[in-house]
Amino acid sequence: MSSNLLLCGNKTLDLSQPAIMGIVNVTPDSFSDGGELFSNSNLNLDKTLVLVERMLSDGADIIDIGGESTRPGADEVTIQQELDRVIPVLEAVMSRFDALVSVDTSTGQVITEAAAKGASLINDVRALRREGALEAAAKAQVPVCLMHMQNQPKTMQEQPAYNDVVSEVMEFLQDRQQVCLDAGIGNEKIIIDPGFGFGKSLAHNMALFHAIDVFAATGCPVLVGVSRKTMIGQMLGVAQPDQRLIGSVAMAMLAAQKGAAILRVHDVLETKQAITTWQHTTQG
């Protein structure tokens, strides 16, 4: 089988061109879209399914469902809170759409339950370091995305510091990759993410962005998530996340040009159009 094909449970993800991962935050406090899917403090499942349907129609290859906000300063949620947010949405999406669904979680119990309900990928900002997560992922036997984060969301942006951000992030990801291999997670199931905005200054983020091709050269598919993030706001001088559309799309396209295999975005249609336009200009 081609190395461009990622086996995700009973589905296959073609990574011969950049795949688009649509963000579905079922949290009331995410940095960009927190609360959008809530009505009177309760998750609106109908509104959530409309969002998923639109993302799939717009060209999303993966739907990424997350029940814990990991914005700077965010508090952790309980296991039950996360399960109550994620699992009903996952079940509803799986019953209505023929979609490849990722679950954005660091929690072993959520990994286990999500995989049992049909999740095709686990996307973990803590790189399976939370107690029980590694074992749960190994048993689930679905691909995992390992992300670098310095400290925890509550404190990660207070004073991020590195001697050499690229080499340190690379070393961390390779260490976590080896831990996964030792636990029985095959190399063909590992995706890496440098973790833009997770314990990094703008300078750190830009150094990592320039090195996307270096991460891609490891042979692991690279996931890049910069959509609407503070780093774009800092570059453009705009405060509100919803003012960062053009910057987000531009950076997604530049990441793809540098070898990113998966682009995690809020704005699926615009990103898809940009990638398609770029691909047409490079043909023939």
C-alpha positions in Angstrom: 0.0 0.0 0.0 1.2 3.5 -0.8 2.9 5.4 2.0 0.6 8.3 1.1 -2.4 6.3 2.5 -3.1 6.4 6.2 -5.2 3.5 7.5 -7.7 4.9 10.0 -9.7 2.0 11.3 -12.0 1.0 8.4 -11.3 4.2 6.5 -8.3 5.4 4.5 -7.0 8.9 4.4 -5.2 9.9 1.2 -2.2 12.1 2.1 -0.9 12.5 -1.5 -2.3 16.0 -1.2 -2.9 18.1 1.9 -5.9 16.8 3.9 -8.2 19.4 5.6 -9.3 18.8 9.1 -12.3 20.8 10.2 -12.4 21.9 13.8 -15.6 21.2 15.8 -15.1 22.5 19.3 -17.9 21.2 21.6 -16.7 23.5 24.4 -18.2 26.7 25.8 -14.8 28.4 26.1 -12.5 27.7 23.1 -10.4 30.7 22.0 -12.1 31.3 18.6 -15.5 29.7 18.5 -16.2 28.9 22.1 -19.9 28.8 22.8 -21.0 29.0 19.1 -22.6 25.6 19.3 -24.2 26.2 22.7 -27.7 27.4 23.5 -28.5 28.4 27.1 -25.2 26.8 28.3 -26.1 23.4 26.6 -24.6 22.0 23.5 -27.0 22.4 20.5 -26.6 19.0 18.7 -28.6 20.1 15.7 -26.4 23.2 15.2 -23.3 21.0 15.6 -24.5 18.6 12.9 -25.3 21.5 10.5 -21.7 22.7 11.0 -20.3 19.2 10.4 -22.5 18.8 7.2 -21.3 22.2 5.9 -17.6 21.3 6.6 -17.9 18.0 4.8 -19.7 19.7 1.9 -17.0 22.4 1.8 -14.3 19.7 1.4 -13.2 18.6 4.9 -11.4 15.2 4.8 -11.5 14.9 8.6 -13.8 16.2 11.3 -12.0 16.9 14.6 -14.2 16.8 17.6 -12.8 18.3 20.9 -14.4 18.5 24.3 -11.7 20.3 26.3 -10.6 23.8 25.6 -6.8 24.1 25.3 -6.6 27.8 24.8 -4.0 29.7 26.8 -5.2 29.9 30.4 -7.8 27.2 30.1 -8.7 25.0 33.0 -8.9 21.3 32.7 -12.3 19.6 32.5 -13.3 16.4 34.3 -13.3 13.1 32.5 -17.1 12.9 32.8 -17.5 16.4 31.4 -15.4 15.6 28.4 -17.2 12.3 27.8 -20.6 14.0 28.0 -19.5 16.6 25.4 -17.7 14.4 22.9 -19.4 11.0 22.8 -23.0 12.1 22.0 -21.6 14.3 19.2 -19.4 11.5 17.9 -22.3 9.0 17.9 -24.5 11.5 16.1 -21.9 12.3 13.4 -21.0 8.7 12.8 -24.7 7.7 12.4 -25.4 10.5 9.9 -22.3 10.9 7.8 -19.7 8.7 6.2 -17.0 10.8 7.7 -13.5 10.2 9.0 -13.7 11.5 12.5 -10.8 12.5 14.8 -11.2 13.1 18.5 -9.1 15.8 20.1 -8.4 14.4 23.6 -5.7 13.6 26.1 -7.8 11.3 28.3 -7.5 7.5 28.3 -11.2 6.9 28.9 -12.2 9.2 26.1 -9.7 7.6 23.7 -11.2 4.1 24.6 -14.8 5.2 24.3 -14.2 7.2 21.1 -12.5 4.4 19.4 -15.3 2.0 20.4 -17.8 4.4 18.8 -15.9 4.6 15.5 -13.4 7.4 15.9 -10.7 7.0 13.2 -7.9 9.1 14.7 -6.8 10.4 18.1 -5.4 14.0 18.2 -3.6 14.6 21.5 -2.1 18.0 22.4 -0.3 16.2 25.3 1.3 13.5 23.0 -0.2 10.7 25.1 1.5 11.8 28.3 -1.6 11.9 30.5 -1.9 8.8 32.7 -3.6 5.9 30.8 -3.6 7.7 27.4 -0.7 5.7 25.9 -2.2 2.4 26.9 -5.6 3.3 25.6 -4.2 4.5 22.3 -2.2 1.3 21.9 -5.3 -0.8 22.5 -7.4 1.3 20.2 -5.0 0.8 17.3 -6.0 3.9 15.4 -3.5 6.6 14.2 -2.4 9.1 16.8 -1.3 12.7 16.4 1.5 13.6 18.8 1.7 17.4 19.5 4.4 19.3 21.4 3.3 21.6 24.2 5.5 23.3 26.7 3.8 23.2 30.1 0.0 23.0 30.3 -2.7 25.2 28.7 -3.2 27.0 32.0 0.4 28.3 32.1 1.9 27.6 28.6 2.0 31.2 27.4 3.3 32.8 30.6 7.0 32.8 29.7 7.8 30.2 27.0 11.6 29.7 26.6 13.9 27.5 24.5 17.5 27.4 23.6 16.7 26.1 20.2 13.0 25.7 19.6 13.2 23.6 16.4 15.7 21.0 17.8 13.9 20.8 21.2 10.5 20.3 19.6 12.0 17.7 17.2 13.7 15.9 20.1 10.4 15.8 22.1 8.4 14.4 19.2 11.0 11.8 18.3 11.1 10.7 22.0 7.3 10.4 22.0 7.4 8.5 18.8 9.7 6.0 20.3 7.5 5.7 23.4 4.6 4.9 21.1 6.6 2.3 19.1 7.7 0.7 22.4 4.0 0.5 23.4 3.0 -1.2 20.2 1.8 1.7 18.1 3.2 1.2 14.6 5.2 3.9 13.0 2.6 4.0 10.2 0.1 5.2 12.7 2.0 8.2 14.0 1.4 11.9 13.0 3.4 14.7 14.4 2.4 18.3 15.2 5.0 21.0 16.3 2.2 22.7 18.4 2.0 26.2 17.1 0.9 28.5 19.9 1.2 25.9 22.6 4.0 27.4 24.8 5.6 29.4 22.1 6.2 33.1 21.4 5.7 34.5 17.9 9.4 34.1 17.2 9.3 30.4 18.3 6.2 29.9 16.1 7.9 31.4 13.1 11.0 29.4 13.6 8.9 26.2 13.7 6.9 27.3 10.7 10.1 27.8 8.6 11.1 24.3 9.7 7.9 22.4 8.6 9.9 20.8 5.8 12.4 19.5 8.4 9.6 17.9 10.4 8.1 16.4 7.2 11.5 14.9 6.3 11.2 12.6 9.3 8.7 10.6 7.3 5.8 11.1 9.7 2.9 13.1 8.3 2.9 16.6 9.8 -0.3 18.2 11.1 -0.2 22.0 11.2 -2.8 24.0 13.1 -2.4 27.8 13.0 -6.0 28.7 12.2 -7.1 32.0 13.8 -4.3 31.8 16.3 -2.8 34.7 18.2 0.4 34.4 16.2 -1.6 35.5 13.1 -3.2 38.3 15.1 0.2 39.5 16.2 1.5 39.5 12.6 -1.6 41.3 11.3 -2.3 43.6 14.2 -5.8 42.3 14.7 -7.3 41.4 18.1 -10.3 39.3 17.3 -10.0 35.7 16.0 -12.7 36.2 13.4 -10.6 38.9 11.8 -7.8 36.4 11.0 -9.4 34.6 8.1 -7.0 35.7 5.3 -3.9 35.2 7.5 -5.1 31.7 8.4 -5.8 30.7 4.9 -2.5 32.1 3.7 -0.5 30.3 6.4 -2.4 27.0 5.7 -1.4 27.2 2.0 2.2 28.1 2.9 2.3 25.2 5.3 1.1 22.9 2.6 3.8 24.1 0.3 6.4 23.3 3.0 5.1 19.7 3.2 2.3 19.7 5.8 0.1 16.7 5.3 -2.9 17.7 7.4 -4.2 21.3 7.9 -6.4 21.8 10.9 -8.7 24.7 10.2 -11.9 26.5 11.2 -12.6 27.8 7.7 -12.8 24.7 5.5 -14.2 26.2 2.3 -11.7 29.1 2.1 -8.8 26.8 2.8 -9.9 24.2 0.3 -10.3 26.9 -2.4 -6.8 28.2 -1.7 -5.2 24.8 -1.8 -7.1 23.9 -5.0 -6.0 27.2 -6.6 -2.3 26.5 -5.6 -2.5 23.0 -7.0 -3.8 24.2 -10.4 -1.0 26.7 -10.7 1.6 24.0 -10.2 0.2 21.6 -12.7 1.6 21.2 -16.2 
